[in-house]
């Protein structure tokens, strides 16, 4: 399935939350714009750094009548541990089987065993990335998903359920640099545009 394009209706989304219960994207329709961010989750140092970035803008985002749905590959039991351990300013959703990712057109690429071994070595010996959430030791169950060459996705959906911003693709740019998410000022600007259209 292709990635949603700007101007298209957002795909349905219903996932269990680390904070309890299920969250549906559709429940925000008519009330709030929503940032739908697909990421590996707290076990990934790069993702934790970006989570810190967006968490610092949570008050600004919520002040625009908007919400962030942080969609991760984290199993529910592990996500609940993270929710107890850290202050998470928005729903931490669990897509452990990857069905929501696939429905939104995000891919996982297969590689050879040496590629995965190289990723593991890089992860163990790489630079530590600072985040407001400290150093998280991934569980054994989280390791295969951390090593996967999957897509990240960052979407902004307006109150009418229409995609107004879309950034998706491999976590790594050609040349090996990690793909970032928009800065907080850009996120706020896009949410303000959504509010102006409503």
N, CA and C atoms as an extended XYZ file, in Angstrom:
594
Properties=species:S:1:pos:R:3:atomname:S:1:resname:S:1:resid:I:1 pbc="F F F"
N         0.852       -1.180        0.000 N   UNK     1
C         0.000        0.000        0.000 CA  UNK     1
C         0.897        1.242        0.000 C   UNK     1
N         0.584        2.244       -0.800 N   UNK     2
C         1.412        3.451       -0.834 CA  UNK     2
C         1.237        4.314        0.416 C   UNK     2
N         2.227        5.141        0.680 N   UNK     3
C         2.185        6.083        1.801 CA  UNK     3
C         1.101        7.125        1.515 C   UNK     3
N         0.313        7.523        2.522 N   UNK     4
C        -0.707        8.552        2.281 CA  UNK     4
C        -0.091        9.846        1.765 C   UNK     4
N        -0.752       10.447        0.800 N   UNK     5
C        -0.280       11.706        0.223 CA  UNK     5
C        -1.031       12.876        0.850 C   UNK     5
N        -0.426       14.042        0.767 N   UNK     6
C        -1.070       15.256        1.252 CA  UNK     6
C        -2.378       15.448        0.480 C   UNK     6
N        -3.444       15.735        1.206 N   UNK     7
C        -4.762       15.925        0.619 CA  UNK     7
C        -5.624       14.675        0.650 C   UNK     7
N        -5.038       13.529        0.958 N   UNK     8
C        -5.804       12.285        1.054 CA  UNK     8
C        -6.344       12.098        2.473 C   UNK     8
N        -7.385       11.301        2.579 N   UNK     9
C        -7.913       10.945        3.893 CA  UNK     9
C        -6.884       10.084        4.627 C   UNK     9
N        -6.739       10.327        5.924 N   UNK    10
C        -5.837        9.523        6.741 CA  UNK    10
C        -6.371        8.095        6.826 C   UNK    10
N        -5.465        7.151        6.956 N   UNK    11
C        -5.861        5.757        7.115 CA  UNK    11
C        -6.385        5.527        8.540 C   UNK    11
N        -7.282        4.575        8.715 N   UNK    12
C        -7.743        4.265       10.074 CA  UNK    12
C        -6.569        3.824       10.945 C   UNK    12
N        -6.707        4.063       12.220 N   UNK    13
C        -5.652        3.697       13.174 CA  UNK    13
C        -6.314        3.423       14.516 C   UNK    13
N        -6.109        2.236       15.048 N   UNK    14
C        -6.592        1.868       16.388 CA  UNK    14
C        -5.557        0.945       17.007 C   UNK    14
N        -4.963        1.408       18.117 N   UNK    15
C        -3.888        0.647       18.753 CA  UNK    15
C        -3.978        0.746       20.272 C   UNK    15
N        -3.447       -0.271       20.972 N   UNK    16
C        -3.380       -0.178       22.431 CA  UNK    16
C        -2.348        0.866       22.851 C   UNK    16
N        -2.666        1.568       23.933 N   UNK    17
C        -1.789        2.609       24.456 CA  UNK    17
C        -1.058        2.106       25.701 C   UNK    17
N         0.179        2.529       25.872 N   UNK    18
C         0.937        2.200       27.079 CA  UNK    18
C         0.258        2.770       28.313 C   UNK    18
N        -0.476        3.845       28.148 N   UNK    19
C        -1.158        4.493       29.263 CA  UNK    19
C        -2.499        3.814       29.577 C   UNK    19
N        -2.892        2.824       28.780 N   UNK    20
C        -4.120        2.075       29.023 CA  UNK    20
C        -5.168        2.298       27.947 C   UNK    20
N        -5.920        1.259       27.647 N   UNK    21
C        -6.985        1.319       26.654 CA  UNK    21
C        -6.460        1.410       25.233 C   UNK    21
N        -7.385        1.488       24.303 N   UNK    22
C        -7.059        1.664       22.886 CA  UNK    22
C        -7.276        3.120       22.513 C   UNK    22
N        -6.505        3.579       21.529 N   UNK    23
C        -6.670        4.929       20.988 CA  UNK    23
C        -6.948        4.787       19.496 C   UNK    23
N        -7.964        5.515       19.029 N   UNK    24
C        -8.328        5.528       17.610 CA  UNK    24
C        -8.101        6.925       17.057 C   UNK    24
N        -7.465        7.020       15.912 N   UNK    25
C        -7.280        8.311       15.254 CA  UNK    25
C        -8.633        8.974       15.006 C   UNK    25
N        -9.630        8.184       14.644 N   UNK    26
C       -10.941        8.712       14.299 CA  UNK    26
C       -11.610        9.459       15.456 C   UNK    26
N       -11.230        9.148       16.697 N   UNK    27
C       -11.871        9.821       17.835 CA  UNK    27
C       -11.484       11.304       17.931 C   UNK    27
N       -10.444       11.712       17.209 N   UNK    28
C       -10.014       13.114       17.222 CA  UNK    28
C       -10.675       13.926       16.108 C   UNK    28
N       -11.280       13.233       15.141 N   UNK    29
C       -11.863       13.911       13.986 CA  UNK    29
C       -12.934       14.906       14.429 C   UNK    29
N       -12.870       16.100       13.873 N   UNK    30
C       -13.794       17.163       14.220 CA  UNK    30
C       -13.395       17.933       15.474 C   UNK    30
N       -12.386       17.433       16.203 N   UNK    31
C       -11.982       18.065       17.464 CA  UNK    31
C       -10.539       18.562       17.461 C   UNK    31
N        -9.623       17.747       16.929 N   UNK    32
C        -8.203       18.082       17.021 CA  UNK    32
C        -7.458       17.656       15.762 C   UNK    32
N        -6.415       18.419       15.450 N   UNK    33
C        -5.438       17.950       14.477 CA  UNK    33
C        -4.546       16.947       15.203 C   UNK    33
N        -3.945       16.033       14.458 N   UNK    34
C        -3.150       14.979       15.082 CA  UNK    34
C        -1.846       14.783       14.324 C   UNK    34
N        -0.754       14.726       15.077 N   UNK    35
C         0.534       14.295       14.545 CA  UNK    35
C         0.578       12.785       14.738 C   UNK    35
N         0.726       12.037       13.664 N   UNK    36
C         0.846       10.586       13.737 CA  UNK    36
C         2.305       10.275       13.401 C   UNK    36
N         3.049        9.836       14.414 N   UNK    37
C         4.487        9.620       14.254 CA  UNK    37
C         4.814        8.149       14.469 C   UNK    37
N         5.259        7.480       13.423 N   UNK    38
C         5.676        6.083       13.475 CA  UNK    38
C         7.176        6.019       13.742 C   UNK    38
N         7.547        5.306       14.793 N   UNK    39
C         8.941        5.254       15.229 CA  UNK    39
C         9.204        3.897       15.867 C   UNK    39
N        10.457        3.608       16.128 N   UNK    40
C        10.807        2.351       16.788 CA  UNK    40
C        10.456        2.375       18.269 C   UNK    40
N        10.454        3.548       18.903 N   UNK    41
C        10.069        3.655       20.305 CA  UNK    41
C        11.232        3.929       21.243 C   UNK    41
N        10.959        3.811       22.545 N   UNK    42
C        11.912        4.193       23.593 CA  UNK    42
C        13.210        3.407       23.560 C   UNK    42
N        13.193        2.199       23.050 N   UNK    43
C        14.404        1.377       23.048 CA  UNK    43
C        15.447        1.882       22.048 C   UNK    43
N        15.041        2.724       21.110 N   UNK    44
C        15.935        3.257       20.080 CA  UNK    44
C        16.498        4.601       20.543 C   UNK    44
N        17.826        4.737       20.698 N   UNK    45
C        18.402        5.997       21.185 CA  UNK    45
C        18.065        7.197       20.295 C   UNK    45
N        18.100        7.022       18.983 N   UNK    46
C        17.783        8.101       18.055 CA  UNK    46
C        16.325        8.531       18.234 C   UNK    46
N        15.421        7.552       18.344 N   UNK    47
C        13.997        7.854       18.513 CA  UNK    47
C        13.736        8.529       19.853 C   UNK    47
N        14.455        8.092       20.886 N   UNK    48
C        14.309        8.692       22.213 CA  UNK    48
C        14.733       10.159       22.183 C   UNK    48
N        15.786       10.452       21.434 N   UNK    49
C        16.245       11.837       21.280 CA  UNK    49
C        15.163       12.675       20.604 C   UNK    49
N        14.538       12.147       19.559 N   UNK    50
C        13.480       12.871       18.854 CA  UNK    50
C        12.222       12.975       19.715 C   UNK    50
N        11.951       11.950       20.506 N   UNK    51
C        10.824       12.007       21.440 CA  UNK    51
C        11.028       13.142       22.439 C   UNK    51
N        12.253       13.301       22.913 N   UNK    52
C        12.569       14.414       23.813 CA  UNK    52
C        12.271       15.745       23.143 C   UNK    52
N        12.673       15.863       21.873 N   UNK    53
C        12.427       17.102       21.119 CA  UNK    53
C        10.942       17.432       21.091 C   UNK    53
N        10.116       16.463       20.690 N   UNK    54
C         8.684       16.732       20.562 CA  UNK    54
C         8.032       16.920       21.930 C   UNK    54
N         8.498       16.190       22.927 N   UNK    55
C         7.935       16.343       24.276 CA  UNK    55
C         8.120       17.768       24.781 C   UNK    55
N         9.232       18.412       24.409 N   UNK    56
C         9.469       19.798       24.826 CA  UNK    56
C         8.460       20.764       24.205 C   UNK    56
N         7.825       20.344       23.114 N   UNK    57
C         6.819       21.189       22.449 CA  UNK    57
C         5.399       20.748       22.779 C   UNK    57
N         5.239       19.808       23.711 N   UNK    58
C         3.909       19.258       24.000 CA  UNK    58
C         2.910       20.342       24.395 C   UNK    58
N         3.320       21.292       25.234 N   UNK    59
C         2.389       22.351       25.650 CA  UNK    59
C         1.962       23.205       24.454 C   UNK    59
N         2.908       23.518       23.567 N   UNK    60
C         2.573       24.313       22.372 CA  UNK    60
C         1.616       23.529       21.470 C   UNK    60
N         1.884       22.246       21.302 N   UNK    61
C         1.044       21.401       20.449 CA  UNK    61
C        -0.356       21.287       21.034 C   UNK    61
N        -0.426       20.970       22.311 N   UNK    62
C        -1.743       20.844       22.964 CA  UNK    62
C        -2.485       22.185       22.968 C   UNK    62
N        -1.745       23.298       23.062 N   UNK    63
C        -2.350       24.629       23.026 CA  UNK    63
C        -3.004       24.960       21.696 C   UNK    63
N        -2.646       24.229       20.654 N   UNK    64
C        -3.247       24.407       19.325 CA  UNK    64
C        -4.394       23.420       19.097 C   UNK    64
N        -4.905       22.833       20.172 N   UNK    65
C        -5.937       21.796       20.062 CA  UNK    65
C        -5.472       20.679       19.143 C   UNK    65
N        -4.270       20.198       19.408 N   UNK    66
C        -3.688       19.115       18.621 CA  UNK    66
C        -3.127       18.059       19.564 C   UNK    66
N        -2.920       16.873       19.038 N   UNK    67
C        -2.386       15.761       19.813 CA  UNK    67
C        -1.318       15.053       18.994 C   UNK    67
N        -0.417       14.369       19.678 N   UNK    68
C         0.588       13.522       19.041 CA  UNK    68
C         0.231       12.083       19.368 C   UNK    68
N         0.159       11.234       18.359 N   UNK    69
C         0.028        9.797       18.562 CA  UNK    69
C         1.362        9.184       18.172 C   UNK    69
N         2.076        8.706       19.176 N   UNK    70
C         3.417        8.145       18.975 CA  UNK    70
C         3.266        6.639       18.775 C   UNK    70
N         3.361        6.186       17.530 N   UNK    71
C         3.137        4.788       17.166 CA  UNK    71
C         4.485        4.078       17.116 C   UNK    71
N         4.637        3.066       17.974 N   UNK    72
C         5.913        2.378       18.102 CA  UNK    72
C         5.781        0.885       17.810 C   UNK    72
N         6.909        0.231       17.674 N   UNK    73
C         6.936       -1.219       17.492 CA  UNK    73
C         7.048       -1.936       18.842 C   UNK    73
N         6.921       -1.202       19.924 N   UNK    74
C         7.090       -1.739       21.268 CA  UNK    74
C         5.928       -2.660       21.656 C   UNK    74
N         6.220       -3.846       22.215 N   UNK    75
C         5.145       -4.692       22.752 CA  UNK    75
C         4.454       -3.982       23.920 C   UNK    75
N         3.165       -4.252       24.115 N   UNK    76
C         2.366       -3.538       25.108 CA  UNK    76
C         2.949       -3.648       26.508 C   UNK    76
N         3.366       -4.848       26.931 N   UNK    77
C         3.879       -4.992       28.299 CA  UNK    77
C         5.127       -4.150       28.521 C   UNK    77
N         5.990       -4.088       27.541 N   UNK    78
C         7.203       -3.267       27.655 CA  UNK    78
C         6.844       -1.775       27.630 C   UNK    78
N         5.882       -1.401       26.791 N   UNK    79
C         5.455       -0.003       26.707 CA  UNK    79
C         4.884        0.469       28.042 C   UNK    79
N         4.161       -0.395       28.722 N   UNK    80
C         3.607       -0.023       30.032 CA  UNK    80
C         4.717        0.235       31.039 C   UNK    80
N         5.800       -0.517       30.945 N   UNK    81
C         6.972       -0.263       31.788 CA  UNK    81
C         7.532        1.128       31.502 C   UNK    81
N         7.641        1.489       30.232 N   UNK    82
C         8.135        2.821       29.870 CA  UNK    82
C         7.193        3.908       30.383 C   UNK    82
N         5.881        3.678       30.281 N   UNK    83
C         4.913        4.676       30.736 CA  UNK    83
C         5.001        4.887       32.251 C   UNK    83
N         5.312        3.826       32.989 N   UNK    84
C         5.487        3.968       34.447 CA  UNK    84
C         6.803        4.667       34.773 C   UNK    84
N         7.820        4.425       33.967 N   UNK    85
C         9.160        4.938       34.250 CA  UNK    85
C         9.351        6.392       33.806 C   UNK    85
N         8.683        6.801       32.747 N   UNK    86
C         8.911        8.119       32.164 CA  UNK    86
C         7.593        8.883       32.017 C   UNK    86
N         7.703       10.199       32.105 N   UNK    87
C         6.536       11.047       31.827 CA  UNK    87
C         6.400       11.165       30.310 C   UNK    87
N         5.349       10.589       29.785 N   UNK    88
C         5.088       10.633       28.348 CA  UNK    88
C         3.913       11.584       28.120 C   UNK    88
N         4.138       12.713       27.441 N   UNK    89
C         3.094       13.743       27.331 CA  UNK    89
C         2.026       13.479       26.280 C   UNK    89
N         2.079       12.323       25.627 N   UNK    90
C         1.055       11.970       24.650 CA  UNK    90
C         0.973       10.448       24.555 C   UNK    90
N        -0.086        9.930       23.934 N   UNK    91
C        -0.257        8.477       23.874 CA  UNK    91
C         0.912        7.774       23.188 C   UNK    91
N         1.393        6.731       23.858 N   UNK    92
C         2.471        5.867       23.360 CA  UNK    92
C         1.796        4.586       22.880 C   UNK    92
N         1.611        4.471       21.558 N   UNK    93
C         0.821        3.393       20.985 CA  UNK    93
C         1.698        2.233       20.530 C   UNK    93
N         1.149        1.039       20.635 N   UNK    94
C         1.906       -0.186       20.382 CA  UNK    94
C         1.423       -0.901       19.127 C   UNK    94
N         2.286       -0.961       18.138 N   UNK    95
C         2.025       -1.640       16.869 CA  UNK    95
C         3.079       -2.734       16.710 C   UNK    95
N         3.135       -3.636       17.693 N   UNK    96
C         4.193       -4.640       17.737 CA  UNK    96
C         4.201       -5.555       16.514 C   UNK    96
N         3.038       -5.818       15.948 N   UNK    97
C         2.966       -6.707       14.775 CA  UNK    97
C         3.157       -5.944       13.462 C   UNK    97
N         3.132       -4.613       13.505 N   UNK    98
C         3.380       -3.805       12.317 CA  UNK    98
C         2.195       -3.631       11.379 C   UNK    98
N         0.992       -4.005       11.811 N   UNK    99
C        -0.175       -3.895       10.923 CA  UNK    99
C        -0.503       -2.443       10.591 C   UNK    99
N        -0.426       -1.551       11.584 N   UNK   100
C        -0.723       -0.138       11.324 CA  UNK   100
C         0.344        0.467       10.411 C   UNK   100
N         1.599        0.127       10.660 N   UNK   101
C         2.684        0.624        9.796 CA  UNK   101
C         2.426        0.222        8.341 C   UNK   101
N         2.074       -1.039        8.144 N   UNK   102
C         1.821       -1.530        6.781 CA  UNK   102
C         0.623       -0.816        6.162 C   UNK   102
N        -0.426       -0.577        6.960 N   UNK   103
C        -1.622        0.100        6.450 CA  UNK   103
C        -1.317        1.536        6.021 C   UNK   103
N        -0.300        2.134        6.631 N   UNK   104
C         0.098        3.498        6.271 CA  UNK   104
C         1.233        3.490        5.227 C   UNK   104
N         1.518        2.331        4.652 N   UNK   105
C         2.476        2.230        3.554 CA  UNK   105
C         3.930        2.224        3.962 C   UNK   105
N         4.223        2.031        5.233 N   UNK   106
C         5.605        2.019        5.701 CA  UNK   106
C         6.173        0.613        5.559 C   UNK   106
N         7.364        0.524        5.024 N   UNK   107
C         7.954       -0.764        4.661 CA  UNK   107
C         9.043       -1.196        5.635 C   UNK   107
N         9.335       -2.500        5.590 N   UNK   108
C        10.483       -3.076        6.272 CA  UNK   108
C        11.267       -3.821        5.202 C   UNK   108
N        12.527       -3.475        5.036 N   UNK   109
C        13.365       -4.102        4.030 CA  UNK   109
C        14.169       -5.249        4.634 C   UNK   109
N        14.271       -6.363        3.912 N   UNK   110
C        15.068       -7.508        4.357 CA  UNK   110
C        16.518       -7.324        3.882 C   UNK   110
N        17.454       -7.768        4.713 N   UNK   111
C        18.882       -7.708        4.376 CA  UNK   111
C        19.546       -9.022        4.741 C   UNK   111
N        20.799       -9.125        4.394 N   UNK   112
C        21.569      -10.324        4.720 CA  UNK   112
C        21.932      -10.323        6.206 C   UNK   112
N        22.293      -11.492        6.725 N   UNK   113
C        22.719      -11.627        8.117 CA  UNK   113
C        23.904      -10.707        8.442 C   UNK   113
N        24.914      -10.570        7.562 N   UNK   114
C        26.014       -9.633        7.875 CA  UNK   114
C        25.539       -8.183        8.044 C   UNK   114
N        24.525       -7.762        7.280 N   UNK   115
C        24.008       -6.400        7.429 CA  UNK   115
C        23.463       -6.207        8.836 C   UNK   115
N        22.659       -7.177        9.313 N   UNK   116
C        22.090       -7.077       10.656 CA  UNK   116
C        23.178       -7.113       11.723 C   UNK   116
N        24.187       -7.941       11.510 N   UNK   117
C        25.310       -8.002       12.463 CA  UNK   117
C        26.017       -6.652       12.513 C   UNK   117
N        26.184       -6.009       11.359 N   UNK   118
C        26.807       -4.687       11.313 CA  UNK   118
C        25.982       -3.651       12.052 C   UNK   118
N        24.658       -3.712       11.899 N   UNK   119
C        23.773       -2.787       12.616 CA  UNK   119
C        23.902       -2.981       14.128 C   UNK   119
N        23.989       -4.235       14.563 N   UNK   120
C        24.122       -4.522       15.983 CA  UNK   120
C        25.431       -3.957       16.523 C   UNK   120
N        26.510       -4.149       15.792 N   UNK   121
C        27.810       -3.622       16.229 CA  UNK   121
C        27.768       -2.105       16.294 C   UNK   121
N        27.178       -1.466       15.279 N   UNK   122
C        27.054       -0.005       15.299 CA  UNK   122
C        26.254        0.460       16.501 C   UNK   122
N        25.179       -0.250       16.808 N   UNK   123
C        24.342        0.110       17.941 CA  UNK   123
C        25.055       -0.030       19.270 C   UNK   123
N        25.901       -1.042       19.385 N   UNK   124
C        26.611       -1.279       20.639 CA  UNK   124
C        27.805       -0.357       20.825 C   UNK   124
N        28.390        0.087       19.718 N   UNK   125
C        29.612        0.889       19.807 CA  UNK   125
C        29.413        2.335       19.378 C   UNK   125
N        28.200        2.681       18.959 N   UNK   126
C        27.935        4.020       18.426 CA  UNK   126
C        27.944        5.100       19.490 C   UNK   126
N        27.820        6.324       19.025 N   UNK   127
C        27.778        7.491       19.894 CA  UNK   127
C        26.502        7.476       20.728 C   UNK   127
N        26.633        7.799       21.999 N   UNK   128
C        25.462        7.914       22.866 CA  UNK   128
C        24.736        9.215       22.516 C   UNK   128
N        23.427        9.143       22.372 N   UNK   129
C        22.626       10.312       22.045 CA  UNK   129
C        21.893       10.777       23.294 C   UNK   129
N        22.029       12.056       23.593 N   UNK   130
C        21.388       12.609       24.788 CA  UNK   130
C        19.888       12.720       24.577 C   UNK   130
N        19.147       12.386       25.616 N   UNK   131
C        17.689       12.567       25.592 CA  UNK   131
C        17.221       12.836       27.010 C   UNK   131
N        16.018       13.355       27.121 N   UNK   132
C        15.427       13.612       28.429 CA  UNK   132
C        14.987       12.329       29.112 C   UNK   132
N        15.056       11.212       28.406 N   UNK   133
C        14.585        9.936       28.926 CA  UNK   133
C        15.724        8.996       29.311 C   UNK   133
N        16.941        9.509       29.363 N   UNK   134
C        18.069        8.704       29.828 CA  UNK   134
C        18.432        7.574       28.886 C   UNK   134
N        19.108        6.596       29.446 N   UNK   135
C        19.577        5.451       28.685 CA  UNK   135
C        18.655        4.278       28.969 C   UNK   135
N        17.996        3.773       27.948 N   UNK   136
C        17.065        2.661       28.090 CA  UNK   136
C        17.728        1.420       27.529 C   UNK   136
N        17.697        0.363       28.295 N   UNK   137
C        18.220       -0.920       27.812 CA  UNK   137
C        17.088       -1.682       27.149 C   UNK   137
N        17.183       -1.930       25.844 N   UNK   138
C        16.101       -2.643       25.170 CA  UNK   138
C        15.984       -4.073       25.681 C   UNK   138
N        14.779       -4.584       25.666 N   UNK   139
C        14.562       -5.982       26.022 CA  UNK   139
C        15.017       -6.848       24.850 C   UNK   139
N        15.215       -8.123       25.123 N   UNK   140
C        15.618       -9.056       24.073 CA  UNK   140
C        14.567       -9.087       22.958 C   UNK   140
N        13.299       -9.000       23.335 N   UNK   141
C        12.204       -9.035       22.354 CA  UNK   141
C        12.213       -7.807       21.442 C   UNK   141
N        12.751       -6.685       21.926 N   UNK   142
C        12.773       -5.458       21.120 CA  UNK   142
C        13.927       -5.426       20.116 C   UNK   142
N        14.961       -6.223       20.361 N   UNK   143
C        16.172       -6.149       19.529 CA  UNK   143
C        15.919       -6.367       18.033 C   UNK   143
N        15.171       -7.384       17.617 N   UNK   144
C        14.989       -7.561       16.164 CA  UNK   144
C        14.358       -6.340       15.497 C   UNK   144
N        13.411       -5.688       16.163 N   UNK   145
C        12.770       -4.520       15.563 CA  UNK   145
C        13.700       -3.315       15.561 C   UNK   145
N        14.587       -3.233       16.543 N   UNK   146
C        15.549       -2.133       16.554 CA  UNK   146
C        16.533       -2.256       15.403 C   UNK   146
N        16.847       -3.487       15.040 N   UNK   147
C        17.815       -3.725       13.967 CA  UNK   147
C        17.175       -3.669       12.584 C   UNK   147
N        15.854       -3.728       12.522 N   UNK   148
C        15.163       -3.767       11.234 CA  UNK   148
C        15.395       -2.481       10.439 C   UNK   148
N        15.472       -2.628        9.137 N   UNK   149
C        15.583       -1.486        8.238 CA  UNK   149
C        14.169       -1.116        7.803 C   UNK   149
N        13.479       -0.424        8.712 N   UNK   150
C        12.093       -0.067        8.448 CA  UNK   150
C        11.959        1.428        8.226 C   UNK   150
N        10.810        1.807        7.734 N   UNK   151
C        10.533        3.216        7.470 CA  UNK   151
C        10.073        3.933        8.730 C   UNK   151
N        10.426        5.201        8.819 N   UNK   152
C         9.796        6.085        9.798 CA  UNK   152
C         8.694        6.818        9.059 C   UNK   152
N         7.724        7.315        9.794 N   UNK   153
C         6.652        8.083        9.175 CA  UNK   153
C         6.213        9.204       10.101 C   UNK   153
N         6.042       10.375        9.538 N   UNK   154
C         5.615       11.541       10.317 CA  UNK   154
C         4.538       12.252        9.516 C   UNK   154
N         3.312       12.233       10.037 N   UNK   155
C         2.168       12.772        9.327 CA  UNK   155
C         1.418       13.756       10.223 C   UNK   155
N         0.864       14.786        9.618 N   UNK   156
C        -0.045       15.679       10.337 CA  UNK   156
C        -1.397       15.581        9.647 C   UNK   156
N        -2.408       15.266       10.465 N   UNK   157
C        -3.766       15.064        9.984 CA  UNK   157
C        -4.629       16.184       10.561 C   UNK   157
N        -5.379       16.880        9.713 N   UNK   158
C        -6.214       17.981       10.201 CA  UNK   158
C        -7.472       17.458       10.887 C   UNK   158
N        -8.265       18.369       11.414 N   UNK   159
C        -9.477       17.982       12.160 CA  UNK   159
C       -10.485       17.242       11.297 C   UNK   159
N       -10.413       17.445       10.004 N   UNK   160
C       -11.316       16.756        9.087 CA  UNK   160
C       -10.838       15.373        8.690 C   UNK   160
N        -9.675       14.949        9.217 N   UNK   161
C        -9.153       13.622        8.904 CA  UNK   161
C        -8.350       13.561        7.617 C   UNK   161
N        -7.866       14.725        7.144 N   UNK   162
C        -7.104       14.802        5.895 CA  UNK   162
C        -5.625       15.000        6.200 C   UNK   162
N        -4.768       14.273        5.501 N   UNK   163
C        -3.320       14.397        5.678 CA  UNK   163
C        -2.868       15.738        5.114 C   UNK   163
N        -2.201       16.545        5.935 N   UNK   164
C        -1.718       17.863        5.517 CA  UNK   164
C        -0.199       17.955        5.484 C   UNK   164
N         0.477       16.954        6.045 N   UNK   165
C         1.949       16.924        6.044 CA  UNK   165
C         2.344       15.456        6.041 C   UNK   165
N         3.338       15.092        5.229 N   UNK   166
C         3.784       13.700        5.163 CA  UNK   166
C         5.289       13.643        4.930 C   UNK   166
N         5.967       12.934        5.811 N   UNK   167
C         7.403       12.672        5.678 CA  UNK   167
C         7.599       11.215        6.044 C   UNK   167
N         8.061       10.409        5.103 N   UNK   168
C         8.220        8.980        5.371 CA  UNK   168
C         9.346        8.425        4.518 C   UNK   168
N         9.906        7.351        4.993 N   UNK   169
C        10.960        6.658        4.263 CA  UNK   169
C        11.918        5.984        5.218 C   UNK   169
N        12.978        5.450        4.678 N   UNK   170
C        13.973        4.749        5.477 CA  UNK   170
C        14.522        5.657        6.575 C   UNK   170
N        14.881        5.055        7.701 N   UNK   171
C        15.500        5.824        8.786 CA  UNK   171
C        16.832        6.419        8.345 C   UNK   171
N        17.429        5.830        7.314 N   UNK   172
C        18.751        6.275        6.898 CA  UNK   172
C        18.717        6.897        5.520 C   UNK   172
N        19.278        8.091        5.420 N   UNK   173
C        19.425        8.762        4.133 CA  UNK   173
C        20.538        8.054        3.357 C   UNK   173
N        20.576        8.220        2.021 N   UNK   174
C        21.730        7.685        1.284 CA  UNK   174
C        23.014        8.268        1.884 C   UNK   174
N        23.970        7.408        2.151 N   UNK   175
C        25.202        7.849        2.794 CA  UNK   175
C        25.239        7.512        4.274 C   UNK   175
N        24.101        7.054        4.827 N   UNK   176
C        24.099        6.561        6.198 CA  UNK   176
C        23.608        7.506        7.272 C   UNK   176
N        23.372        8.791        6.960 N   UNK   177
C        22.886        9.721        7.983 CA  UNK   177
C        21.450        9.358        8.355 C   UNK   177
N        21.120        9.505        9.636 N   UNK   178
C        19.764        9.208       10.102 CA  UNK   178
C        18.799       10.282        9.612 C   UNK   178
N        17.615        9.848        9.200 N   UNK   179
C        16.569       10.770        8.741 CA  UNK   179
C        15.908       11.388        9.968 C   UNK   179
N        15.839       12.687       10.002 N   UNK   180
C        15.231       13.378       11.137 CA  UNK   180
C        13.756       13.627       10.939 C   UNK   180
N        13.144       14.142       11.967 N   UNK   181
C        11.764       14.583       11.893 CA  UNK   181
C        11.790       16.107       11.833 C   UNK   181
N        10.686       16.749       11.508 N   UNK   182
C        10.688       18.214       11.466 CA  UNK   182
C        11.009       18.804       12.840 C   UNK   182
N        11.548       20.014       12.845 N   UNK   183
C        11.784       20.724       14.094 CA  UNK   183
C        10.464       21.160       14.706 C   UNK   183
N        10.499       21.494       15.981 N   UNK   184
C         9.271       21.871       16.684 CA  UNK   184
C         8.597       23.096       16.088 C   UNK   184
N         9.372       24.080       15.658 N   UNK   185
C         8.763       25.276       15.049 CA  UNK   185
C         8.019       24.924       13.772 C   UNK   185
N         8.593       24.012       12.971 N   UNK   186
C         7.926       23.594       11.737 CA  UNK   186
C         6.645       22.812       12.058 C   UNK   186
N         6.694       21.960       13.068 N   UNK   187
C         5.500       21.208       13.471 CA  UNK   187
C         4.394       22.173       13.905 C   UNK   187
N         4.752       23.144       14.723 N   UNK   188
C         3.768       24.121       15.203 CA  UNK   188
C         3.191       24.917       14.029 C   UNK   188
N         4.045       25.343       13.085 N   UNK   189
C         3.556       26.084       11.906 CA  UNK   189
C         2.540       25.248       11.121 C   UNK   189
N         2.849       23.970       10.914 N   UNK   190
C         1.938       23.101       10.162 CA  UNK   190
C         0.616       22.927       10.902 C   UNK   190
N         0.678       22.802       12.226 N   UNK   191
C        -0.554       22.676       13.014 CA  UNK   191
C        -1.362       23.972       12.980 C   UNK   191
N        -0.683       25.109       12.961 N   UNK   192
C        -1.378       26.404       12.855 CA  UNK   192
C        -2.076       26.503       11.500 C   UNK   192
N        -1.439       26.004       10.433 N   UNK   193
C        -2.084       25.991        9.105 CA  UNK   193
C        -3.339       25.127        9.133 C   UNK   193
N        -3.248       23.984        9.816 N   UNK   194
C        -4.429       23.118        9.941 CA  UNK   194
C        -5.560       23.847       10.650 C   UNK   194
N        -5.226       24.573       11.709 N   UNK   195
C        -6.247       25.316       12.475 CA  UNK   195
C        -6.870       26.413       11.610 C   UNK   195
N        -6.062       27.040       10.750 N   UNK   196
C        -6.566       28.129        9.898 CA  UNK   196
C        -7.532       27.583        8.836 C   UNK   196
N        -7.327       26.346        8.400 N   UNK   197
C        -8.169       25.732        7.375 CA  UNK   197
C        -9.492       25.274        7.962 C   UNK   197
N        -9.479       24.884        9.246 N   UNK   198
C       -10.674       24.306        9.882 CA  UNK   198
C       -11.824       25.253        9.952 C   UNK   198
